[in-house]
C-alpha cells in the first residue's frame, strides 16, 4: 500500500515582516526560512545565527558533583580509571574525549569498548569482572549504562566505583552507582535535555577541569575536544538546537581550523575538504565510516584513529575504515532486499517485524531504518542466533519505540534507546510473544492520522528567485540535521524538459526543469526508479535544496531534489 504523502508549508511569511527586518540585511530566502522556523524577531535571529552563547552550568546536572569528586580523588591517588564506551560513533567519540582529557590531567586511564557481537550494548558482567581483575578501581560509562541495573550492581559487588554518563531514555529506576549523569533524569535541573553521549561526557570534562582550576588556579581548557563533540553529536542524530547547535558550531570551527591527524586522514578518504566541512559531511561521510568499525569489525579501529597522533597510522586506519564502509554499503543493499522479500505486502500492518538467521547484527539498525523510510512504519529487524535474538528498531514521529519496548520489558534481557531508535536482546523462546505483544501495542498506539509522511516546506519560490548566492546564504542555517533540517524550498508547476538515470545501476535521476522562463538542472538521489512513471513534458512540483555543482571547471546551480509529485497545491498551516 503506498504511503500517504502530505506537503505542509510551515508558515506563510507576511510582506510586512520582510519589510520590517530589511535593515538586518538578510538574504530574502534566508529570511523566509528563518520566519518559517519561527525565528521572527531580530533578537531570535541574531542569537540563532551567532555561535556566541553560554552553555548551562555543568554542575546543574544531577550527579555531577559526586562524579567530579570521585574522579578528582582517583586522579590525586593515581587510581586506575576505565572509560567504558559504546561501539557507535557517539560512544567512540565520547570514549576518545574522556580518555584524552583524563590523560591530560595525569590520570591512569584506559578505554574499554564492548564487542557488538560477543557482548552487545551496555555494561557486561564478564567485562566488569575482567576489568576489576586487571586493576580497575573506577569505571565511567559514556553513552551507555543507564538501563544496566543488574550489571551495575555486579560491578559494585566487585568493588568497582561506577559513574554512569548517558543520554538514552530512562527505565523505571536508575542503576546503583556513585553517580548517574543523564539530563533526562526527572530530578535533573539542567535546562537542556537533548545532549548526545559525547555532549554529556564533554560537560563532565568541563566540570572536572573547572574543579581543578578552582583548587590549583590553573588547568587545561576543553576547546581541543570540541571536534569530537561535533562528530559524535551529528552522527547520533540528536536535535541540533539549543546547546547541541552551539557545541556543533564550535566543533565544526575546530574541525576546519585544526583537524587532528586521524580526522584529517578520514576526511581525505571520504573526499571532504577540511576547510569546508559541515554537518552534512559528518552525517553522510565521516559518521558512517566511524560507525562501520563497530558494525563490521571492532569499534577500537575508530577509537585508535581518533586518538592517533601518527600520520602513517592515521592513514592506514582511515583506509581500513573506508574499505569497511564500502563493504557495509554492499551488505546493506543485499539485506534490505532480503528484508523486503520476507515482509511481502505490508497492507494492514502498523509495525514491521523481520527476524532471520541471515541478518548481519551490525547493520540490522540500518536495514530497519531503510524499511521505516520506505513504508513509513515502525520497523524491527533481528538477527536470530542459536539461543538469543538481537535486533534494532526504528520508528516514526509520534510513536516512541523505547516505550513500546518497555511494554515488553519482561521478555527482553537487555534493551535501550530513544524515541525513534532502540536496540534489544531476547531469548528465542520469547520471540513469538514479543511479536504478538508489539503488534497489539502498535495497533493501539499508532493512530491512522500519524501514518502519513509529512514533508515540511519552508517557503515556496520561483526559479527566478534563485541565484548562485542562494546556497551560501542558506548555509547560515548550519549546522543542520535532526531538529534543524536543511532548508526545504518548493517550486510548483515545473515542466520536465528532460530526464535520465545516472549513477551505478541507474540509481539516481537527473532532470532538466523549466518554468517557461528559466531552465535549471536537478538531481534526485536514489530516485532512479521514478524514470518509469515520469515523462518529458509532464508538470511536477518539487521540494529541494539549491546547491552549486562544479563539473570540468564550470560551476552551475543545481537543485538537489528530495520529493517529487505530480503538480498540486501545497497546503499551508501555522
N, C-alpha and C positions, 0 to 999 in steps of 0.2 A: 504494500500500500504506500503511495507516495506521501512524503512528509508535507504537512501543511506549512506554507511559507508566508510569513507576514512581514511586510515592509512598514517600518514605523519611523516617521520623522520626529526627531527628539523635540525640537521647538522651532517654530517659525519666528525668525528674527524681525522685529519691527524696524522700519526705516528710521524712525525717530531715535532708536537706540544707537544705530550705526552713526548717525549724525552727532549724537551726544558724546560718543567715545572717539570721534575722529581726531581730537587733539593728541590722543595717545600714539598716533602714527602707525597703527597696526595694519598689516596686510588685510584687505577686506575679507578674504576667505578665512584667514586665521581668526579674525574677529567673529565671523559667523559660527565657526566651530566652537570657539570659547563660549559663546552665548548658548549654543546647543547643549553644552555640558554644564549649564547653569553657573558659569563664571561670568557674571554680568555686572560687576562693579569694578571701578578702577583698582580698588584695594585687592579684590579677589584675583583679578588678572595679574597684577604686579606680583602677588605672592606666589601664584602658580608658575609664572614664567621665570621666577628667580630661584637660584639654588641656595639662596641665603635663608636661614631659618634655624630654629633651635629644636633639637630633639628633646624628648621628655627626660626628666631626671631618672637615670637607670635605677636608682635606689627606691623608686616607686614600685618597681617590680617586686611582687611578693616573693620572699625567699632570697632576695639579692644580698642583704646584709649577712645572712647566715652563710651563703656561698662564698662571699668575699672573705669573711672571717676565717673560714676553714681553709681556703686556698692560700691566704696570707700566711697562716701557720705552717702549711705544708711547704711553702717556699722558704720560710725562715728556718725550718728544721731540716730541710733537704729531703723531705719525704718523696717517695715515688708516686707520681701522678699519671694516670692513664686517661686519655680523652677517647671516649667510646662513641664512634660516629655512625653514620648510615651510608649506604652504598649509592645513593643518588647524588646529583651534582650539588644540591643544597647541603647534604650531610658531609660530603667530601670537602667542600669549601669551608664549612664550619669547623671540621676537624683540623684542616690546614691552618686556619686562622688561630684557633685556640692553642694548638701545639706551638705554633710560631711565637705567639705572644708570651706564653709561659716560659719558653726557652729564652726569650729576650729578657725576661726577669730573672734568669739564672735557675729556672726550675729543672728538676729531674722529671722529664715528661716523655711519654711515648704514645703513639696513636694505636688504636685498635678499631678496625672496620670489619664487621662480621661478613662472612661469605653469604651471598644471597641464596646460594643453592644448598649449602650444608647447614646453615644456621638460621637463615631467614631474618626478617625485620625485628628490630628491638633488642633488648637485653637477652642474653642467653646464659643459662645457668652453668653449662660446661665452660663457657668462655670466662665467666666470672671466677669460677674455681681455678682455672688455669692462670688467670691474671694475678689472683691473690697468691698463688704458688710461686709466681715469678717476682713477687715482692711488692706488688701494687698495694698502696695504702689508701689512696684517694682516687675515686673514679668519677669523671664528669661525663655525662652523656651530652651529645649535641644532636638536635633534630630527631630525637627518639627518646623513649623510656617512660612517657607519661602514662602509658597503659600497662607497663611491665610490673604489675604488683607482686606476683609470685617471685619473679626473678630478682627484684629489688630486695625483697625480704631474704632471699637466699644469700645475696651479697652481704647484707648486714650481718647475717648469721656467721659468715666467714670472717667478719671483722673489717670489711671494706666500708669506708665512709663514702657514701654515694651522693653526688649532686646531679640532679636531673635538670637539663635545659631542653625545652621542646616548644613546639608551637602547634602541635596537632590537637584535634578535638579531644576533650577530656572524657574520661569514663565516669562511673558513678562515684569513685573515690580516687584519691591521689595515692601514689606509692609512698611507702615509708622511706624517708631519706633525710639527709642533713638539710637539704633544701630542694624544693621543686619550683623552678622558674618557668612559668608559662603565662604569657599575657592574657590567655583565655580563662585563667582561674577566676571564678566569681568573686573571690576576695582580693583580687589584684587591683590596685588603684592606678596602675599605669594607663594613661589615656588612649594609647594606640594599641589595638588588639591584633593586628594583622601582620606582625613581623614574621619573617621567614626563620628557619632554623639558624641560618648564619647570622641573621639580624639579631636574634636573641643572644647568640654567642658573642657578637660584637658589643652589645650592651654590657654583657658580663665583663668583657675585657676593659671597656671604658670605666666601669665601676671599680675594677681591681686596680687599674692604673691610677685612678683618682685617689683611691685609698692610700696607695703607696706614695703619691706626691704629697698628700697631707701629712704623712708620717715622716717623710725624708726631705721634703721641699724640692724634690727633683724626681724625674722619671720619664719614661718614653711616651711618645704620642701614639695615637691609634690610626692616624691617617693612612699609614702604609698598608693597612689591611682593607681599605675600602674597596679595592679592586675585587677582592674575594667576596665581599658583601654584594657587590653588583652582580657578579657571576651567579652566585647561589640564589639570590632573590629573584632575578629574572627567570632563571631556569626552573624554579619551583612554582612558577605561575601564581604567586600571591598578588593581591591587588597593588598596583603601582600608583598608590595615592598616599597622602599623608607622609609619614616618616619613611615609608618604603621609597617614595618618589625622591625625597631628599637624599637618602642613602645611595640610591642608584645613580642619581645625577652626579654626586660627588665621586662615586666609584668609577663611573664612565670617564670622568675627568682624569682620574688616576690611570685608568687603562690606556687612555690616549697619550698621556704625557710620559708615563714611566712603566710600561708593562714589564712584569717580572719575566725572567728568561723562559719559563715554561709556558706562560700565556702568550708570549711573543711567538714562540715556536708553534703553538696551537693556531694562532691567527694565520701564520704563514701557510700551514697545510689546509686550513679552511678558507683560504683566499679572502681574508678580512684585512682591510687596511687599518693599521693600528691608530692612525690619527683621525680616522673617521668611524671607529667602532661605535655602534649604537645598540639599543636594547634588542632590536630585531636580529642583529648579528649574534647576540648571546642566545636568543631564543631558538634560532634555526640553524646556527652553525657551530658555535662554541659549546653551548649546553649539551646538545645531542652527542657530541664527541666525548665530553666528560662523562656523560651518563652511559655511553657504550661500554666503558670499562666494567662497571658493576653489572651491566646487563648480560654480557657475554663472557667476561673473564674475571678479573679481580679489580675492585674499586681502588686498590692500592696503586694501580698504574696511574690513575688520575691524581691521587694524592701525591705520589712521587713527582709527577710533572709539576704540580702547583708549588711545591716547596723546593724544587731543584734550583740551584744557582750555577749549574754547569751547562753551558750551551750545547755541548755534544750530547749529553744525557737528555736534555730537553728535546732536542731534535729527534732523537731515537724514540722517545716516549710519545711525542706528538705524532710521529709517523705510525706508530703502533696503534694509537687511538683512532687515527684516521682510517686505517685498514679495518679495525673493529667496527667502526661506524658504517663503512660500506657493507660489511657482512651483515650488520644489523638491518640495514635498509632492504637488502635482498631477502633476508629471512622474514622480515615483516610482511612484505608483499605476498609471499607464499602462504603465510599463516593467516593473513586477513582473508585470502581467497578460501582457505580451508574452513575458517570460521563461518563465512557466508554460506558455504555449501552445507554445513551442519545445521545452520539455522533454518534454511529453506525460506518459506514465506513467513513474514513477521506479523501478518494481519491478526488483529485482536489482542496481541500481547502488549503488556505495559512494561515489560522488562525482558532483556535478552540474556540468556543463560547458556554458556558454552563451556563444556568440560570434556577433556580428552587427554589421552596419554601422549599425543604427539605435539602438544604445545610447549614452546620453549618458555620456561619460567621467567627468563629475563626480559621477555617482551610481551607478556600477556597484558600488561597495562597499556602498551601501545596498540595492541590489537583491540582491546576494549574501547580505547579512545576512538579508533577508526570506526568501529561499529556504532558508537554513540553519535559520531559526526554524520554517518551515513543514514541511520534510521531515526535519529533524534529520540532515542530511548535510553534509559539507564542500561548499562551492559556489564556483565561479569564474565570474565574469561579465566579458565582454570587449567592448570596442569595437574593431571591425576597421576600420583605415584603409586608405589606398591601398597602403602598404608595410609598416606595422607595426601590431601589435595591443597595446593597453594594457588591463590588467584589474586587478581586485581579487578577493581570496579571503577567505572567512570559514570558520571551522572549528568543530568541536565539541570538547568536553572529551575529552582523550586522544589527539587527532590534531594534531600540530604542523605547521601548514600551511607555515611557512617552511622547516622541514626537508624537507618534501615538495618545495618549490621547489629546495632545494639539490640534490636528486636530478636536477634538470633544468637545472642551472646553465649547462651548455654551450649550451643552447637559448635562454637569456634574455640580453638585452642589459643589463637592469637589473632588480633586484628587492630586496625587503627587507620586514621586518615583525616580527611577534610569533608566539606560538604559535597565536593564534586569528584573526589578521588579517594580510594582506600585500598588497602591490601589485607589479606586474611589467610589463615590456615585452618583446616579442619580435618578430622578423621574421615576416611572414605565412607564409613557406615552412616555418617551424618549427612551425606551429600543429598540424598533424596528428600529428606525432611527440610534441609536448608533451602532447596529449590522451592518446595511447596510453600514454606512459610514466607519466603521473599516474594513469591508471586502473589500471595494473598495480601501481604503488606503493601506492595506496589499498586495493586488493584484498588486498595482503599485510600492510598495517599497520593495517587497521581491523577488529579482531576483532568478531564479532557481539555480544559482551557489552557493548560501549560504544555500540552503535547503538540505544539506548533512552534517551529523555529522562528524567532524574531530577528530580523535584520535591521539594526538601528542605523538610520541615516542622519548625519549631522546637518547637511544642507543640500539643497537641490541647485545645480548650477548648469549653465550652458557651456559649450566648448569655448566660446569666445571669452569666458571669464578666466580660463586657464592660461598660464604663461610659463616660461622657463623658470620664473622665480617662485612659482607656486610650491614645488616640492620643498624648497629651502624654507619658505615661510611656514609651511605646516610642520616642518621638523621642530619648531619650537614647542610642539606638543610632547616631544620626547622627555623622558623615556616612556614608551608606550608598551602596553601589554594588558594583562588582566586588570580590570578596574579602570583602565585608561587606554582603551583601544586606539589603534591608528585611526586618524580621521577618515571618515567614510563619506565620500561625496556620491551623489546620484545625478545622472543625466538621463532624461526621458526622451523617447521617440527617436532614437538614433537609427539610421539605416545601415545595414550591413553591406558595405561596398565590396568586401572580400573576406574570405576566411579559409584557413587551412590548419592542419595539425602539425605540430613541431615537437622536437624532443624525442628521446628514446621511446620507441613503441608508440609514437603519436600521442603522448600523454598530455600535452598542453595544446591550447587553442589560441591561434593568432588571428586577430580580427582587424580589419580596416573599417573604421566607422566614420560616418558623415552625418551632419545635421543640416545639410543643404548649403551651408556657408563655409564650413571648415571640416577638414578630414583629420583624423587622429588614429595612430596605431595603438592597439591594445593587446594585452596578453592575459589569458585566463589559465592559470596554472592548475594542472590536474583536472581539466575540464575538456580534454580532447574528445571524450565520449559524446559531447554535445554536437559534434560535427554531423551526427546522424539526424538531428532534429532542427537545426538552424539552417537557413537558406539565404543566399545572396539576395539582397533587395528587401529582406524582412526588416521590420521595425522592432527594436528591442529597447528595454530600459536596463541600465547597469548601475551597480554600486561598485566603487573603485577607489583607489588612491592614485594620484598622479606621481610619476617618477621621471627621472632622466635616464635615457638609455644611450649608452655610448657603444658605437659599432664602427670599426675601421676608421677611427679618428673623428667620426661625426657624432654629434650629440642631438638627440631628438626627444620630444616629450612623449611619454608612453603612459597609458592607463593600465594599471595592474588591477584587473577585474576580479572581484570576489563573487559577485552574484549576477546572473543574467536571467531576465524573464521577458516574455512577450509584452509588448508595450501596454502599460496600465498606469493608473494614478497611484502615487504614494499617499497613504493616509497619514494625517498629522495628529499629534496629541501633545499635551503637556505644555 
